[in-house]
Amino acid sequence: MAAEKRNIETTQNTKTFQIADLILVAVLLAAGQVLKMTLGTALSSIGVKPNFIIAMYCLAILLIRPTLLQALIIGLLAGAINQINPATPWLNFISEPLGAIAMYLLIKIPLKIRKFDLSPIVSTFLATVVSGGSFVACRYLFMGANVADLPANLVVVFGTATVNAIIVEALYFPLRKMLSKR
């Protein structure tokens, strides 16, 4: 019994990406970039600022349940994708891995009220706050951003976190159901 339990734990700790997992991450990150460049630009003109790349890597982490290292790699890939047309170069290589690690840690916490799973909405919201908050902090630390802009930046971070949480909540359950059929 103990040896069987150790084998299960070892298998879970050394989970390798399956081809389907890699494809899912790639498709979701690509979709996030396309949505960021199209719908994200249109929505930002009316004051709504979703970050579809963060939403998509949060969704990927929720769906495939990667290891910590794999979550970090997903965050680094998201940071690299954000370098296409960056508003602030290189900061996403810090903020996106931190957001992905936060997402990895948050999905380990069971968040259910009765039969309703709050994990997608809560973990995405908090992971987006970690990613956006670290991005803003890095702008102030490394780039000398104007401190007077901090309240506005925090409103954007929390607004983005709210929109991302809603997006992931809307997509998670249908995608999970679809993927469980394979």
NUDO-194498 format. One record per residue: y, x, z negated of N, C-alpha, C in turn; residue in three letters; residue number from 1. Coordinates in steps of 0.1 Angstrom, whole numbers. Atoms other than C-alpha are relative to their C-alpha. Layout:
N
<node n_north="Y" n_east="X" n_up="Z" ca_north="Y" ca_east="X" ca_up="Z" c_north="Y" c_east="X" c_up="Z" rest="ALA" nr="NUM"/>
...
//
This chain:
182
<node n_north="-12" n_east="8" n_up="0" ca_north="0" ca_east="0" ca_up="0" c_north="13" c_east="9" c_up="0" rest="MET" nr="1"/>
<node n_north="-12" n_east="-9" n_up="1" ca_north="25" ca_east="28" ca_up="-10" c_north="1" c_east="8" c_up="13" rest="ALA" nr="2"/>
<node n_north="-1" n_east="-8" n_up="-13" ca_north="16" ca_east="48" ca_up="22" c_north="5" c_east="-9" c_up="11" rest="ALA" nr="3"/>
<node n_north="-5" n_east="10" n_up="-10" ca_north="21" ca_east="17" ca_up="43" c_north="15" c_east="-3" c_up="-1" rest="GLU" nr="4"/>
<node n_north="-14" n_east="2" n_up="2" ca_north="55" ca_east="11" ca_up="27" c_north="8" c_east="12" c_up="5" rest="LYS" nr="5"/>
<node n_north="-7" n_east="-13" n_up="-4" ca_north="65" ca_east="48" ca_up="33" c_north="0" c_east="0" c_up="15" rest="ARG" nr="6"/>
<node n_north="0" n_east="0" n_up="-15" ca_north="55" ca_east="44" ca_up="70" c_north="10" c_east="-9" c_up="5" rest="ASN" nr="7"/>
<node n_north="-10" n_east="10" n_up="-4" ca_north="76" ca_east="13" ca_up="73" c_north="14" c_east="6" c_up="-2" rest="ILE" nr="8"/>
<node n_north="-13" n_east="-6" n_up="3" ca_north="106" ca_east="31" ca_up="57" c_north="3" c_east="11" c_up="9" rest="GLU" nr="9"/>
<node n_north="-2" n_east="-11" n_up="-9" ca_north="101" ca_east="62" ca_up="78" c_north="3" c_east="-6" c_up="14" rest="THR" nr="10"/>
<node n_north="-3" n_east="6" n_up="-13" ca_north="100" ca_east="40" ca_up="110" c_north="14" c_east="-5" c_up="0" rest="THR" nr="11"/>
<node n_north="-14" n_east="6" n_up="0" ca_north="132" ca_east="22" ca_up="100" c_north="10" c_east="11" c_up="-1" rest="GLN" nr="12"/>
<node n_north="-10" n_east="-10" n_up="1" ca_north="150" ca_east="54" ca_up="91" c_north="1" c_east="9" c_up="13" rest="ASN" nr="13"/>
<node n_north="0" n_east="-8" n_up="-12" ca_north="141" ca_east="71" ca_up="124" c_north="0" c_east="-8" c_up="13" rest="THR" nr="14"/>
<node n_north="-1" n_east="10" n_up="-12" ca_north="147" ca_east="41" ca_up="147" c_north="6" c_east="7" c_up="12" rest="LYS" nr="15"/>
<node n_north="-5" n_east="-6" n_up="-12" ca_north="152" ca_east="53" ca_up="182" c_north="6" c_east="-11" c_up="8" rest="THR" nr="16"/>
<node n_north="-6" n_east="9" n_up="-9" ca_north="174" ca_east="36" ca_up="207" c_north="-11" c_east="-3" c_up="11" rest="PHE" nr="17"/>
<node n_north="9" n_east="4" n_up="-11" ca_north="152" ca_east="16" ca_up="231" c_north="10" c_east="-1" c_up="13" rest="GLN" nr="18"/>
<node n_north="-8" n_east="1" n_up="-13" ca_north="164" ca_east="14" ca_up="268" c_north="8" c_east="-12" c_up="-1" rest="ILE" nr="19"/>
<node n_north="-8" n_east="13" n_up="1" ca_north="174" ca_east="-22" ca_up="262" c_north="12" c_east="1" c_up="-9" rest="ALA" nr="20"/>
<node n_north="-11" n_east="-2" n_up="10" ca_north="195" ca_east="-11" ca_up="232" c_north="12" c_east="7" c_up="7" rest="ASP" nr="21"/>
<node n_north="-10" n_east="-8" n_up="-7" ca_north="213" ca_east="15" ca_up="253" c_north="7" c_east="-8" c_up="11" rest="LEU" nr="22"/>
<node n_north="-6" n_east="9" n_up="-10" ca_north="219" ca_east="-10" ca_up="281" c_north="9" c_east="-10" c_up="-6" rest="ILE" nr="23"/>
<node n_north="-8" n_east="10" n_up="7" ca_north="232" ca_east="-36" ca_up="257" c_north="13" c_east="7" c_up="-5" rest="LEU" nr="24"/>
<node n_north="-12" n_east="-7" n_up="4" ca_north="257" ca_east="-10" ca_up="242" c_north="9" c_east="2" c_up="11" rest="VAL" nr="25"/>
<node n_north="-8" n_east="-3" n_up="-12" ca_north="268" ca_east="1" ca_up="276" c_north="7" c_east="-12" c_up="6" rest="ALA" nr="26"/>
<node n_north="-6" n_east="12" n_up="-6" ca_north="273" ca_east="-34" ca_up="289" c_north="11" c_east="-6" c_up="-9" rest="VAL" nr="27"/>
<node n_north="-11" n_east="6" n_up="9" ca_north="292" ca_east="-46" ca_up="258" c_north="12" c_east="9" c_up="0" rest="LEU" nr="28"/>
<node n_north="-12" n_east="-8" n_up="0" ca_north="315" ca_east="-16" ca_up="258" c_north="7" c_east="-1" c_up="13" rest="LEU" nr="29"/>
<node n_north="-6" n_east="2" n_up="-13" ca_north="321" ca_east="-19" ca_up="295" c_north="8" c_east="-14" c_up="1" rest="ALA" nr="30"/>
<node n_north="-6" n_east="13" n_up="1" ca_north="328" ca_east="-56" ca_up="290" c_north="13" c_east="0" c_up="-8" rest="ALA" nr="31"/>
<node n_north="-12" n_east="-2" n_up="8" ca_north="352" ca_east="-47" ca_up="262" c_north="11" c_east="6" c_up="7" rest="GLY" nr="32"/>
<node n_north="-10" n_east="-6" n_up="-7" ca_north="371" ca_east="-24" ca_up="284" c_north="6" c_east="-9" c_up="11" rest="GLN" nr="33"/>
<node n_north="-5" n_east="10" n_up="-10" ca_north="374" ca_east="-49" ca_up="312" c_north="8" c_east="-11" c_up="-6" rest="VAL" nr="34"/>
<node n_north="-8" n_east="11" n_up="7" ca_north="385" ca_east="-76" ca_up="288" c_north="13" c_east="5" c_up="-5" rest="LEU" nr="35"/>
<node n_north="-12" n_east="-6" n_up="6" ca_north="410" ca_east="-52" ca_up="272" c_north="11" c_east="2" c_up="11" rest="LYS" nr="36"/>
<node n_north="-9" n_east="-3" n_up="-11" ca_north="425" ca_east="-43" ca_up="306" c_north="5" c_east="-13" c_up="7" rest="MET" nr="37"/>
<node n_north="-4" n_east="12" n_up="-7" ca_north="427" ca_east="-79" ca_up="318" c_north="5" c_east="-11" c_up="-10" rest="THR" nr="38"/>
<node n_north="-4" n_east="11" n_up="10" ca_north="427" ca_east="-107" ca_up="292" c_north="8" c_east="6" c_up="-11" rest="LEU" nr="39"/>
<node n_north="-7" n_east="-6" n_up="11" ca_north="439" ca_east="-83" ca_up="265" c_north="15" c_east="2" c_up="3" rest="GLY" nr="40"/>
<node n_north="-14" n_east="-2" n_up="-5" ca_north="470" ca_east="-74" ca_up="285" c_north="7" c_east="-13" c_up="1" rest="THR" nr="41"/>
<node n_north="-6" n_east="14" n_up="-2" ca_north="477" ca_east="-111" ca_up="293" c_north="3" c_east="-6" c_up="-14" rest="ALA" nr="42"/>
<node n_north="-2" n_east="5" n_up="14" ca_north="473" ca_east="-121" ca_up="256" c_north="10" c_east="7" c_up="-8" rest="LEU" nr="43"/>
<node n_north="-10" n_east="-8" n_up="7" ca_north="494" ca_east="-93" ca_up="243" c_north="15" c_east="-4" c_up="4" rest="SER" nr="44"/>
<node n_north="-13" n_east="4" n_up="-4" ca_north="523" ca_east="-106" ca_up="263" c_north="5" c_east="-13" c_up="-7" rest="SER" nr="45"/>
<node n_north="-4" n_east="12" n_up="9" ca_north="523" ca_east="-138" ca_up="241" c_north="-2" c_east="3" c_up="-14" rest="ILE" nr="46"/>
<node n_north="1" n_east="-4" n_up="14" ca_north="518" ca_east="-118" ca_up="209" c_north="-14" c_east="0" c_up="-6" rest="GLY" nr="47"/>
<node n_north="14" n_east="-1" n_up="5" ca_north="480" ca_east="-120" ca_up="205" c_north="-5" c_east="13" c_up="4" rest="VAL" nr="48"/>
<node n_north="4" n_east="-14" n_up="-4" ca_north="465" ca_east="-85" ca_up="204" c_north="-15" c_east="2" c_up="-4" rest="LYS" nr="49"/>
<node n_north="14" n_east="-3" n_up="3" ca_north="427" ca_east="-86" ca_up="204" c_north="-4" c_east="14" c_up="5" rest="PRO" nr="50"/>
<node n_north="5" n_east="-13" n_up="-5" ca_north="409" ca_east="-53" ca_up="207" c_north="-15" c_east="-2" c_up="3" rest="ASN" nr="51"/>
<node n_north="13" n_east="4" n_up="-4" ca_north="378" ca_east="-62" ca_up="227" c_north="-10" c_east="11" c_up="-1" rest="PHE" nr="52"/>
<node n_north="9" n_east="-12" n_up="1" ca_north="363" ca_east="-27" ca_up="225" c_north="-6" c_east="0" c_up="-14" rest="ILE" nr="53"/>
<node n_north="5" n_east="1" n_up="14" ca_north="361" ca_east="-30" ca_up="187" c_north="-9" c_east="-12" c_up="-2" rest="ILE" nr="54"/>
<node n_north="8" n_east="12" n_up="1" ca_north="348" ca_east="-65" ca_up="189" c_north="-14" c_east="2" c_up="6" rest="ALA" nr="55"/>
<node n_north="12" n_east="-2" n_up="-7" ca_north="321" ca_east="-54" ca_up="214" c_north="-9" c_east="11" c_up="-7" rest="MET" nr="56"/>
<node n_north="9" n_east="-9" n_up="7" ca_north="309" ca_east="-24" ca_up="194" c_north="-5" c_east="-6" c_up="-13" rest="TYR" nr="57"/>
<node n_north="4" n_east="7" n_up="12" ca_north="308" ca_east="-45" ca_up="163" c_north="-12" c_east="-10" c_up="3" rest="CYS" nr="58"/>
<node n_north="11" n_east="9" n_up="-5" ca_north="287" ca_east="-70" ca_up="182" c_north="-13" c_east="8" c_up="3" rest="LEU" nr="59"/>
<node n_north="12" n_east="-8" n_up="-3" ca_north="264" ca_east="-43" ca_up="195" c_north="-7" c_east="5" c_up="-13" rest="ALA" nr="60"/>
<node n_north="6" n_east="-5" n_up="12" ca_north="259" ca_east="-29" ca_up="160" c_north="-7" c_east="-12" c_up="-8" rest="ILE" nr="61"/>
<node n_north="7" n_east="12" n_up="6" ca_north="251" ca_east="-64" ca_up="147" c_north="-13" c_east="-3" c_up="7" rest="LEU" nr="62"/>
<node n_north="12" n_east="4" n_up="-7" ca_north="226" ca_east="-70" ca_up="174" c_north="-12" c_east="10" c_up="0" rest="LEU" nr="63"/>
<node n_north="11" n_east="-10" n_up="0" ca_north="207" ca_east="-37" ca_up="175" c_north="-3" c_east="6" c_up="-13" rest="ILE" nr="64"/>
<node n_north="2" n_east="-6" n_up="13" ca_north="210" ca_east="-26" ca_up="139" c_north="-4" c_east="14" c_up="1" rest="ARG" nr="65"/>
<node n_north="3" n_east="-14" n_up="-2" ca_north="212" ca_east="11" ca_up="146" c_north="0" c_east="8" c_up="-13" rest="PRO" nr="66"/>
<node n_north="-1" n_east="-9" n_up="12" ca_north="209" ca_east="40" ca_up="122" c_north="14" c_east="4" c_up="-1" rest="THR" nr="67"/>
<node n_north="-14" n_east="-5" n_up="2" ca_north="240" ca_east="56" ca_up="108" c_north="5" c_east="9" c_up="11" rest="LEU" nr="68"/>
<node n_north="-4" n_east="-10" n_up="-11" ca_north="240" ca_east="84" ca_up="134" c_north="2" c_east="-8" c_up="13" rest="LEU" nr="69"/>
<node n_north="-2" n_east="8" n_up="-12" ca_north="235" ca_east="59" ca_up="162" c_north="13" c_east="-8" c_up="0" rest="GLN" nr="70"/>
<node n_north="-13" n_east="7" n_up="1" ca_north="264" ca_east="38" ca_up="149" c_north="12" c_east="9" c_up="2" rest="ALA" nr="71"/>
<node n_north="-10" n_east="-10" n_up="-2" ca_north="285" ca_east="69" ca_up="148" c_north="2" c_east="3" c_up="15" rest="LEU" nr="72"/>
<node n_north="0" n_east="-3" n_up="-14" ca_north="276" ca_east="77" ca_up="184" c_north="6" c_east="-12" c_up="8" rest="ILE" nr="73"/>
<node n_north="-6" n_east="12" n_up="-6" ca_north="285" ca_east="41" ca_up="194" c_north="15" c_east="0" c_up="-2" rest="ILE" nr="74"/>
<node n_north="-14" n_east="-1" n_up="3" ca_north="319" ca_east="46" ca_up="177" c_north="7" c_east="11" c_up="8" rest="GLY" nr="75"/>
<node n_north="-5" n_east="-11" n_up="-9" ca_north="324" ca_east="79" ca_up="196" c_north="1" c_east="-4" c_up="14" rest="LEU" nr="76"/>
<node n_north="-1" n_east="5" n_up="-14" ca_north="316" ca_east="62" ca_up="229" c_north="11" c_east="-10" c_up="1" rest="LEU" nr="77"/>
<node n_north="-12" n_east="9" n_up="-1" ca_north="341" ca_east="35" ca_up="221" c_north="13" c_east="7" c_up="0" rest="ALA" nr="78"/>
<node n_north="-12" n_east="-8" n_up="0" ca_north="367" ca_east="61" ca_up="213" c_north="2" c_east="7" c_up="13" rest="GLY" nr="79"/>
<node n_north="-2" n_east="-6" n_up="-13" ca_north="360" ca_east="78" ca_up="246" c_north="4" c_east="-10" c_up="10" rest="ALA" nr="80"/>
<node n_north="-4" n_east="11" n_up="-10" ca_north="363" ca_east="45" ca_up="265" c_north="15" c_east="-3" c_up="-2" rest="ILE" nr="81"/>
<node n_north="-14" n_east="3" n_up="3" ca_north="396" ca_east="39" ca_up="247" c_north="10" c_east="11" c_up="6" rest="ASN" nr="82"/>
<node n_north="-9" n_east="-10" n_up="-6" ca_north="409" ca_east="71" ca_up="264" c_north="4" c_east="-3" c_up="14" rest="GLN" nr="83"/>
<node n_north="-4" n_east="5" n_up="-13" ca_north="411" ca_east="52" ca_up="296" c_north="13" c_east="-7" c_up="-2" rest="ILE" nr="84"/>
<node n_north="-13" n_east="6" n_up="3" ca_north="448" ca_east="43" ca_up="296" c_north="4" c_east="0" c_up="-15" rest="ASN" nr="85"/>
<node n_north="-3" n_east="1" n_up="14" ca_north="454" ca_east="53" ca_up="260" c_north="15" c_east="-2" c_up="-3" rest="PRO" nr="86"/>
<node n_north="-14" n_east="1" n_up="5" ca_north="486" ca_east="42" ca_up="242" c_north="3" c_east="12" c_up="-8" rest="ALA" nr="87"/>
<node n_north="-1" n_east="-11" n_up="9" ca_north="481" ca_east="70" ca_up="217" c_north="-12" c_east="9" c_up="2" rest="THR" nr="88"/>
<node n_north="12" n_east="-8" n_up="-3" ca_north="457" ca_east="97" ca_up="230" c_north="-7" c_east="6" c_up="-12" rest="PRO" nr="89"/>
<node n_north="9" n_east="-7" n_up="9" ca_north="428" ca_east="110" ca_up="209" c_north="-1" c_east="-7" c_up="-14" rest="TRP" nr="90"/>
<node n_north="1" n_east="6" n_up="14" ca_north="434" ca_east="89" ca_up="177" c_north="-13" c_east="-9" c_up="0" rest="LEU" nr="91"/>
<node n_north="12" n_east="8" n_up="0" ca_north="405" ca_east="66" ca_up="188" c_north="-12" c_east="7" c_up="-3" rest="ASN" nr="92"/>
<node n_north="12" n_east="-8" n_up="4" ca_north="381" ca_east="94" ca_up="183" c_north="-2" c_east="1" c_up="-15" rest="PHE" nr="93"/>
<node n_north="1" n_east="1" n_up="14" ca_north="389" ca_east="91" ca_up="146" c_north="-3" c_east="-15" c_up="-4" rest="ILE" nr="94"/>
<node n_north="0" n_east="14" n_up="5" ca_north="394" ca_east="53" ca_up="142" c_north="-13" c_east="-7" c_up="4" rest="SER" nr="95"/>
<node n_north="12" n_east="8" n_up="-5" ca_north="365" ca_east="40" ca_up="163" c_north="-13" c_east="4" c_up="-7" rest="GLU" nr="96"/>
<node n_north="12" n_east="-4" n_up="8" ca_north="337" ca_east="61" ca_up="146" c_north="1" c_east="-5" c_up="-15" rest="PRO" nr="97"/>
<node n_north="-2" n_east="6" n_up="14" ca_north="352" ca_east="50" ca_up="112" c_north="-3" c_east="-15" c_up="0" rest="LEU" nr="98"/>
<node n_north="3" n_east="14" n_up="-1" ca_north="351" ca_east="14" ca_up="123" c_north="-15" c_east="-3" c_up="2" rest="GLY" nr="99"/>
<node n_north="15" n_east="2" n_up="-3" ca_north="315" ca_east="17" ca_up="136" c_north="-8" c_east="3" c_up="-13" rest="ALA" nr="100"/>
<node n_north="7" n_east="-3" n_up="13" ca_north="304" ca_east="34" ca_up="103" c_north="2" c_east="-11" c_up="-10" rest="ILE" nr="101"/>
<node n_north="-3" n_east="12" n_up="9" ca_north="321" ca_east="6" ca_up="83" c_north="-9" c_east="-12" c_up="4" rest="ALA" nr="102"/>
<node n_north="8" n_east="12" n_up="-5" ca_north="303" ca_east="-20" ca_up="105" c_north="-15" c_east="3" c_up="-4" rest="MET" nr="103"/>
<node n_north="13" n_east="-3" n_up="4" ca_north="270" ca_east="-2" ca_up="99" c_north="-3" c_east="-3" c_up="-15" rest="TYR" nr="104"/>
<node n_north="2" n_east="2" n_up="15" ca_north="275" ca_east="-2" ca_up="61" c_north="1" c_east="-15" c_up="-4" rest="LEU" nr="105"/>
<node n_north="-3" n_east="14" n_up="4" ca_north="288" ca_east="-38" ca_up="60" c_north="-12" c_east="-9" c_up="4" rest="LEU" nr="106"/>
<node n_north="11" n_east="9" n_up="-4" ca_north="258" ca_east="-53" ca_up="79" c_north="-12" c_east="2" c_up="-10" rest="ILE" nr="107"/>
<node n_north="10" n_east="-2" n_up="10" ca_north="236" ca_east="-39" ca_up="51" c_north="1" c_east="-10" c_up="-12" rest="LYS" nr="108"/>
<node n_north="-3" n_east="10" n_up="11" ca_north="252" ca_east="-64" ca_up="27" c_north="-3" c_east="-14" c_up="4" rest="ILE" nr="109"/>
<node n_north="2" n_east="13" n_up="-4" ca_north="237" ca_east="-98" ca_up="28" c_north="11" c_east="-10" c_up="-4" rest="PRO" nr="110"/>
<node n_north="-12" n_east="9" n_up="2" ca_north="265" ca_east="-124" ca_up="32" c_north="-4" c_east="-14" c_up="5" rest="LEU" nr="111"/>
<node n_north="4" n_east="13" n_up="-4" ca_north="250" ca_east="-158" ca_up="33" c_north="4" c_east="-10" c_up="-10" rest="LYS" nr="112"/>
<node n_north="-3" n_east="12" n_up="9" ca_north="262" ca_east="-191" ca_up="19" c_north="-9" c_east="-11" c_up="5" rest="ILE" nr="113"/>
<node n_north="11" n_east="10" n_up="-3" ca_north="233" ca_east="-215" ca_up="19" c_north="-8" c_east="6" c_up="12" rest="ARG" nr="114"/>
<node n_north="7" n_east="-5" n_up="-12" ca_north="219" ca_east="-211" ca_up="54" c_north="9" c_east="7" c_up="10" rest="LYS" nr="115"/>
<node n_north="-10" n_east="-5" n_up="-10" ca_north="251" ca_east="-199" ca_up="71" c_north="2" c_east="15" c_up="-3" rest="PHE" nr="116"/>
<node n_north="-2" n_east="-15" n_up="1" ca_north="253" ca_east="-161" ca_up="78" c_north="14" c_east="4" c_up="3" rest="ASP" nr="117"/>
<node n_north="-14" n_east="-4" n_up="-2" ca_north="288" ca_east="-148" ca_up="72" c_north="2" c_east="14" c_up="5" rest="LEU" nr="118"/>
<node n_north="0" n_east="-14" n_up="-3" ca_north="279" ca_east="-113" ca_up="81" c_north="8" c_east="3" c_up="13" rest="SER" nr="119"/>
<node n_north="-7" n_east="-4" n_up="-12" ca_north="292" ca_east="-113" ca_up="117" c_north="15" c_east="-1" c_up="-2" rest="PRO" nr="120"/>
<node n_north="-15" n_east="2" n_up="0" ca_north="327" ca_east="-127" ca_up="109" c_north="6" c_east="9" c_up="-11" rest="ILE" nr="121"/>
<node n_north="-5" n_east="-8" n_up="11" ca_north="332" ca_east="-108" ca_up="76" c_north="-1" c_east="15" c_up="3" rest="VAL" nr="122"/>
<node n_north="2" n_east="-14" n_up="-3" ca_north="318" ca_east="-75" ca_up="87" c_north="9" c_east="5" c_up="12" rest="SER" nr="123"/>
<node n_north="-9" n_east="-4" n_up="-11" ca_north="337" ca_east="-75" ca_up="120" c_north="15" c_east="0" c_up="-4" rest="THR" nr="124"/>
<node n_north="-14" n_east="0" n_up="5" ca_north="370" ca_east="-84" ca_up="103" c_north="2" c_east="13" c_up="-8" rest="PHE" nr="125"/>
<node n_north="-3" n_east="-12" n_up="9" ca_north="366" ca_east="-56" ca_up="77" c_north="-2" c_east="13" c_up="9" rest="LEU" nr="126"/>
<node n_north="1" n_east="-12" n_up="-8" ca_north="354" ca_east="-30" ca_up="103" c_north="12" c_east="1" c_up="9" rest="ALA" nr="127"/>
<node n_north="-13" n_east="-1" n_up="-8" ca_north="384" ca_east="-39" ca_up="125" c_north="11" c_east="5" c_up="-8" rest="THR" nr="128"/>
<node n_north="-11" n_east="-5" n_up="9" ca_north="407" ca_east="-34" ca_up="95" c_north="-2" c_east="15" c_up="-2" rest="VAL" nr="129"/>
<node n_north="2" n_east="-14" n_up="2" ca_north="391" ca_east="0" ca_up="89" c_north="4" c_east="8" c_up="12" rest="VAL" nr="130"/>
<node n_north="-3" n_east="-7" n_up="-12" ca_north="394" ca_east="10" ca_up="125" c_north="15" c_east="0" c_up="3" rest="SER" nr="131"/>
<node n_north="-14" n_east="1" n_up="-2" ca_north="429" ca_east="-3" ca_up="129" c_north="9" c_east="7" c_up="-10" rest="GLY" nr="132"/>
<node n_north="-8" n_east="-7" n_up="11" ca_north="441" ca_east="9" ca_up="95" c_north="-1" c_east="15" c_up="1" rest="GLY" nr="133"/>
<node n_north="1" n_east="-15" n_up="-2" ca_north="428" ca_east="44" ca_up="102" c_north="8" c_east="5" c_up="12" rest="SER" nr="134"/>
<node n_north="-8" n_east="-4" n_up="-12" ca_north="444" ca_east="44" ca_up="136" c_north="15" c_east="0" c_up="-4" rest="PHE" nr="135"/>
<node n_north="-14" n_east="0" n_up="5" ca_north="478" ca_east="34" ca_up="120" c_north="3" c_east="11" c_up="-9" rest="VAL" nr="136"/>
<node n_north="-2" n_east="-11" n_up="10" ca_north="474" ca_east="59" ca_up="92" c_north="1" c_east="13" c_up="8" rest="ALA" nr="137"/>
<node n_north="-1" n_east="-13" n_up="-8" ca_north="467" ca_east="87" ca_up="118" c_north="13" c_east="1" c_up="7" rest="CYS" nr="138"/>
<node n_north="-13" n_east="0" n_up="-7" ca_north="498" ca_east="77" ca_up="137" c_north="11" c_east="5" c_up="-9" rest="ARG" nr="139"/>
<node n_north="-11" n_east="-4" n_up="10" ca_north="519" ca_east="82" ca_up="106" c_north="-2" c_east="14" c_up="-5" rest="TYR" nr="140"/>
<node n_north="3" n_east="-14" n_up="4" ca_north="501" ca_east="114" ca_up="95" c_north="2" c_east="10" c_up="10" rest="LEU" nr="141"/>
<node n_north="0" n_east="-10" n_up="-10" ca_north="498" ca_east="132" ca_up="127" c_north="11" c_east="-1" c_up="11" rest="PHE" nr="142"/>
<node n_north="-9" n_east="2" n_up="-11" ca_north="524" ca_east="117" ca_up="150" c_north="14" c_east="-3" c_up="-5" rest="MET" nr="143"/>
<node n_north="-13" n_east="3" n_up="5" ca_north="553" ca_east="110" ca_up="127" c_north="6" c_east="-13" c_up="3" rest="GLY" nr="144"/>
<node n_north="-5" n_east="13" n_up="-3" ca_north="555" ca_east="73" ca_up="134" c_north="10" c_east="-5" c_up="-10" rest="ALA" nr="145"/>
<node n_north="-11" n_east="6" n_up="9" ca_north="585" ca_east="54" ca_up="119" c_north="-6" c_east="-9" c_up="-11" rest="ASN" nr="146"/>
<node n_north="5" n_east="8" n_up="12" ca_north="576" ca_east="41" ca_up="84" c_north="5" c_east="-14" c_up="0" rest="VAL" nr="147"/>
<node n_north="-5" n_east="14" n_up="0" ca_north="598" ca_east="11" ca_up="90" c_north="-9" c_east="-9" c_up="8" rest="ALA" nr="148"/>
<node n_north="9" n_east="8" n_up="-8" ca_north="572" ca_east="-1" ca_up="115" c_north="-13" c_east="-3" c_up="-7" rest="ASP" nr="149"/>
<node n_north="13" n_east="2" n_up="6" ca_north="544" ca_east="-1" ca_up="90" c_north="-3" c_east="-15" c_up="-3" rest="LEU" nr="150"/>
<node n_north="3" n_east="15" n_up="1" ca_north="547" ca_east="-39" ca_up="81" c_north="-5" c_east="-6" c_up="13" rest="PRO" nr="151"/>
<node n_north="3" n_east="5" n_up="-12" ca_north="546" ca_east="-48" ca_up="117" c_north="-14" c_east="4" c_up="5" rest="ALA" nr="152"/>
<node n_north="13" n_east="-6" n_up="-4" ca_north="516" ca_east="-25" ca_up="124" c_north="-11" c_east="-7" c_up="-9" rest="ASN" nr="153"/>
<node n_north="10" n_east="7" n_up="9" ca_north="497" ca_east="-41" ca_up="94" c_north="-2" c_east="-14" c_up="5" rest="LEU" nr="154"/>
<node n_north="1" n_east="14" n_up="-5" ca_north="504" ca_east="-76" ca_up="108" c_north="-9" c_east="1" c_up="13" rest="VAL" nr="155"/>
<node n_north="8" n_east="-1" n_up="-12" ca_north="489" ca_east="-64" ca_up="141" c_north="-15" c_east="3" c_up="-3" rest="VAL" nr="156"/>
<node n_north="14" n_east="-3" n_up="4" ca_north="458" ca_east="-49" ca_up="124" c_north="-7" c_east="-12" c_up="-5" rest="VAL" nr="157"/>
<node n_north="6" n_east="12" n_up="6" ca_north="451" ca_east="-80" ca_up="104" c_north="-2" c_east="-11" c_up="10" rest="PHE" nr="158"/>
<node n_north="1" n_east="10" n_up="-11" ca_north="458" ca_east="-103" ca_up="134" c_north="-11" c_east="4" c_up="10" rest="GLY" nr="159"/>
<node n_north="11" n_east="-4" n_up="-9" ca_north="435" ca_east="-82" ca_up="156" c_north="-14" c_east="-2" c_up="-7" rest="THR" nr="160"/>
<node n_north="13" n_east="2" n_up="7" ca_north="408" ca_east="-83" ca_up="129" c_north="-4" c_east="-14" c_up="0" rest="ALA" nr="161"/>
<node n_north="3" n_east="15" n_up="0" ca_north="410" ca_east="-121" ca_up="128" c_north="-5" c_east="-4" c_up="13" rest="THR" nr="162"/>
<node n_north="4" n_east="4" n_up="-14" ca_north="408" ca_east="-125" ca_up="166" c_north="-14" c_east="6" c_up="3" rest="VAL" nr="163"/>
<node n_north="13" n_east="-7" n_up="-3" ca_north="379" ca_east="-99" ca_up="168" c_north="-11" c_east="-8" c_up="-8" rest="ASN" nr="164"/>
<node n_north="10" n_east="7" n_up="8" ca_north="360" ca_east="-117" ca_up="140" c_north="-4" c_east="-13" c_up="6" rest="ALA" nr="165"/>
<node n_north="3" n_east="12" n_up="-6" ca_north="363" ca_east="-150" ca_up="158" c_north="-8" c_east="2" c_up="13" rest="ILE" nr="166"/>
<node n_north="7" n_east="-3" n_up="-12" ca_north="352" ca_east="-135" ca_up="191" c_north="-15" c_east="4" c_up="-3" rest="ILE" nr="167"/>
<node n_north="14" n_east="-4" n_up="3" ca_north="321" ca_east="-118" ca_up="175" c_north="-8" c_east="-12" c_up="-5" rest="VAL" nr="168"/>
<node n_north="6" n_east="12" n_up="5" ca_north="313" ca_east="-150" ca_up="156" c_north="-5" c_east="-9" c_up="11" rest="GLU" nr="169"/>
<node n_north="4" n_east="9" n_up="-11" ca_north="313" ca_east="-170" ca_up="188" c_north="-11" c_east="6" c_up="9" rest="ALA" nr="170"/>
<node n_north="10" n_east="-6" n_up="-9" ca_north="291" ca_east="-145" ca_up="207" c_north="-13" c_east="4" c_up="-7" rest="LEU" nr="171"/>
<node n_north="12" n_east="-6" n_up="7" ca_north="267" ca_east="-132" ca_up="180" c_north="-12" c_east="-9" c_up="1" rest="TYR" nr="172"/>
<node n_north="12" n_east="8" n_up="1" ca_north="244" ca_east="-162" ca_up="175" c_north="-6" c_east="-4" c_up="13" rest="PHE" nr="173"/>
<node n_north="7" n_east="2" n_up="-13" ca_north="239" ca_east="-171" ca_up="212" c_north="-7" c_east="12" c_up="5" rest="PRO" nr="174"/>
<node n_north="6" n_east="-12" n_up="-5" ca_north="233" ca_east="-135" ca_up="221" c_north="-12" c_east="4" c_up="-8" rest="LEU" nr="175"/>
<node n_north="12" n_east="-3" n_up="9" ca_north="209" ca_east="-130" ca_up="191" c_north="-11" c_east="-8" c_up="4" rest="ARG" nr="176"/>
<node n_north="10" n_east="9" n_up="-5" ca_north="190" ca_east="-160" ca_up="202" c_north="-6" c_east="4" c_up="13" rest="LYS" nr="177"/>
<node n_north="5" n_east="-4" n_up="-14" ca_north="188" ca_east="-149" ca_up="238" c_north="-8" c_east="13" c_up="-1" rest="MET" nr="178"/>
<node n_north="8" n_east="-12" n_up="1" ca_north="177" ca_east="-114" ca_up="228" c_north="-13" c_east="-1" c_up="-8" rest="LEU" nr="179"/>
<node n_north="12" n_east="2" n_up="7" ca_north="151" ca_east="-126" ca_up="204" c_north="-11" c_east="-6" c_up="9" rest="SER" nr="180"/>
<node n_north="9" n_east="5" n_up="-10" ca_north="134" ca_east="-143" ca_up="234" c_north="-7" c_east="11" c_up="8" rest="LYS" nr="181"/>
<node n_north="6" n_east="-10" n_up="-9" ca_north="127" ca_east="-110" ca_up="251" c_north="-12" c_east="7" c_up="-7" rest="ARG" nr="182"/>
//
